[in-house]
């Protein structure tokens, strides 16, 4: 009887630990700091941008390959400012973009043409040279 009671308690502790682990991740904002959830919703709807080539990087600030991409993305964003829209979504903090863009792994980079149609998708770390090559193929100089 005592052994069965101990098994039940151990099982309860394991389940409680699992729930804590699953629900302890933050779920509310994107890499680009937005001032309000209304601004976030508005910005999310405008991506991809019509009339401009758009690159979306979906990842997480705490994911190792995503962290490796952050300096690359910052450089690409500065280089192509005004020529292409480059945007990062943290899908661990805001899951809506992950659902909307149908991603299955992170990081995922999606390239859209000027008509906001998906042209290319890549899963995993993507080098600066590969991003530049894809943007060049799409006519961005």
N, C-alpha and C positions, 0 to 999 in steps of 0.2 A: 504494500500500500504506500509506504514512504517513498519507494523507488518510483512509482507511477506519479506521485505528486511532484517529485523533483523533475521528471521528464516534462510534465505539463508546464511547470514554471520555466524551464529552459526553453521550451517551444515558444512560450509567450514572450520571453526576452528576445529571442531571435526575430520574431515577427515585429515586435516594437522597434528593434534596431533597423530592420529593413524599411519600415515606414519612415523612420527618421531620416535614413539615407536617401530614400526616394524623394522626399518632400523638403529637403533642406537646401536645395539649389535655388538661387534667386531667379525671378521670372519677370522682371519689369523694365527694361530699357534697351537701347541699342548703343553700339560703339560710339557713334556720333552723338554727343551729348545733346539731348533735346530738353527744352524747358518744361514741356507738359505732355500729357498723354494725347491731348488734342493735336498738338504740333506733330507728335509721332504718327498719329493716324493719318493726318494730312500728308505728311512726307511719304509714308509708305504707299499711299494711293498714287502718288506721282512717279513712282518707280516701277517699271522703266519709263523714262521720259520720251515722249513723242517729239520728233524733230532733232534728236541728239542720240548718238551711240551711247549705250549705257552698259557698264560692267557692274554686276552685283557680286559681292563676296559674302557668302553666308557661312558663318563660323561661330566661334566663341572666344572670349578673351582668355579663358583658362585652358583651352585646347592647345596642345603643344605645336602641331603643324600650323594652327591658326596664329599662334604667337609668332612663329617664324615668318608668317606672311605680313604681319603688321608693318614692319619697316618698308617692305616692298610696296604695300598698298599706299602708305603715306607718300612715298616717292612718286608712284604712278598718279596719285590724285593731284599732286602739285604739278607734275609734268603736263598732264592733260587737262588742267583746269580751263574751262571755257571751250574745250574741244570735245570732251566726252564726260558724261556723268559717271563718277566712280563712287560706289556706296558700299559700306559694310553693315551687315546686320548681325547682331549677337543673338543667335537663335536659342541659346540657353536662357537668356533674359527675356526674350520676346519670341514666342513660338509661332506667332501668326505668319511671319515671312517664310518659315520652313514649310508650313502647310501650303501657303499660297504658291510657292515656287516648286513644291513637290520634291524637296531634297531628301536623300536617303543617307547621306554621310557628310561630314564636315572635315575640312572646308570644301565648299562647292562654289565655283565661279561660273556665272552665267553672263553671256554677252548678248545684248539685244541691238538690233539695227535701228535706224532712225524712225522706222514705223512701229517700234516697240515689239518686234517679233524676235523670238529667241533664235539665235544663229549658231551658238556654240555653248557647250556645257562641259565643265571639267570638274572632277572630284579629286581632292587631295591638294598637296602643296603645288602651287604653280609659280614658276620662276618669273622674275621681272622680264627676262628675254622672251619667254613664251607669251606673257601678257602683251608686251609691246608688239610681238609678231601678230597676234590675233587682232589687236586694235588696228594695225597697219593693213591687214587683209580686209578690214571693214572700212577702209578709207580714211582713218583718223591719222593725221600727221603731227 
